[in-house]
Amino acid sequence: MSEGQDGARSAGQSPSLARQFVLAAALVLLFGMGAIGFWVSTRIEEAVTHNAAAATALYVDSIIAPLTQDMAQSHELTEGAKLALRETLSQGVLSQKMFSFKIWTPDGTIVFSNEESLVGKRFPMTEGLSEAGAGRIHAEFEHLDEEENRLESQSGIPLLEIYSPIREPWSGRIIAVAEFYEAAQDLRRELNLAQLQSWLVVATVTIAMLAMLYGIVARGSRLIVSQRAELNDKVETLSTLLKQNAALHGRVEQATRRSADLNERYLRRISAELHDGPAQLLAFASLRLGAVAEGQAEPGEAERVKDALTEAMRDIRNICRGLTLPELAGLSTAETIERAVSAHETRTGTPVALQRPATLPVLSQAEKICTYRFLQEALNNAAHHAEGKRQTVRVETRQEDLAVTVADEGPGFDPSQPGEGLGLIGLKERIATLGGRLEIDAAPGQGARLTMHLPRKSS
């Protein structure tokens, strides 16, 4: 079974195991990659944001906290503290880093802002205010959906929102919350780069895992396909052998029945030949011997009895000679053919024209016996039915077989009509057992031609 046939067959069927695995594994790994990548990028953003916010909050607290200690008693800023805060936020590094700044009281009231309209207003407590009021620094990136963040949301630049608690130095009590927004273009770029790198790492690892698993499964899939093809071939071979075995079994049974029938018919034939030939002559001799013994024999009667006995002995010898084979083991193919032709000429006294090539293939013992029997039976038929008219034996060596033909110019016969003879039936069976075939070319009034084809063994 070729790979092209496998491919054509698999094209019309379901995908291979490797392809099914790739589809399933790709879905699972892509989902896992998305979940891991999202989790990693979120953790990176939170960590970077928190670290940046903590550093900025510590710096801002070191500057702002001393200016807001008045809120420890009144929760309000004096005008001097507000002026100091405006000057501090408008100069130096803070003016470059801070986009906006607010100071909240613990109850959610804005007491200072660079947006004057917000001062004195109270807003609902947000998550950032709650965490800062609890003493923790809270940072968010571009979450500007609260009402007090109108100015920041309209800026159009990435902002880092930071809530930082303001403590009383000697007691550590939280007296206010500082909210400020840092321009974070650089931080945004770093976060994007870090997230991109994390996604690339996760995707690379995922693809590598998928490739390794696909390699393992593809190898197993190829092995399974190969074993399946081998198994299919073995099943087909076994099925063919079973069919051949069944056919051979049928042929054996048929040959056994034919063999039993042929043996019975051969016995009847021998019986008939003995009865019609030697038995009749012996009966005649016995009858005439009685007349001789009684003195009633005619002149020359003893000579006629002797001739009858001699003819009976000759018929018995001919019958025995037809039942036995000469020793063929040491003979070549050419010698076997020549001996069969010579024996027929001696027995019948009719000439046979032999045509054969100088070199003939080597035959096995069974093939030589088959050839001898074929020539014996075919020539006997020619002598009996065609009176030995122009008997010819021609041997041809072909590429595929050895062809031996016996022809005569007698009255011929119709091969389609079943006859009483056993010779041709026995020859067909004998030749068929060697893988050969018997070809009969005959017609009434046109002579007969019998050809035995024996397959040649490849060297």
Helices and strands as residue ranges (DSSP letters): H 3-11, H 17-64, G 65-68, H 71-74, H 79-89, H 92-97, E 98-104, E 110-113, G 116-118, H 127-133, E 138-141, G 147-149, H 150-153, E 159-167, E 174-183, H 185-274, I 275-279, H 280-293, H 301-323, H 333-348, E 352-355, H 365-385, E 391-397, E 401-408, H 423-433, E 437-442, E 448-455
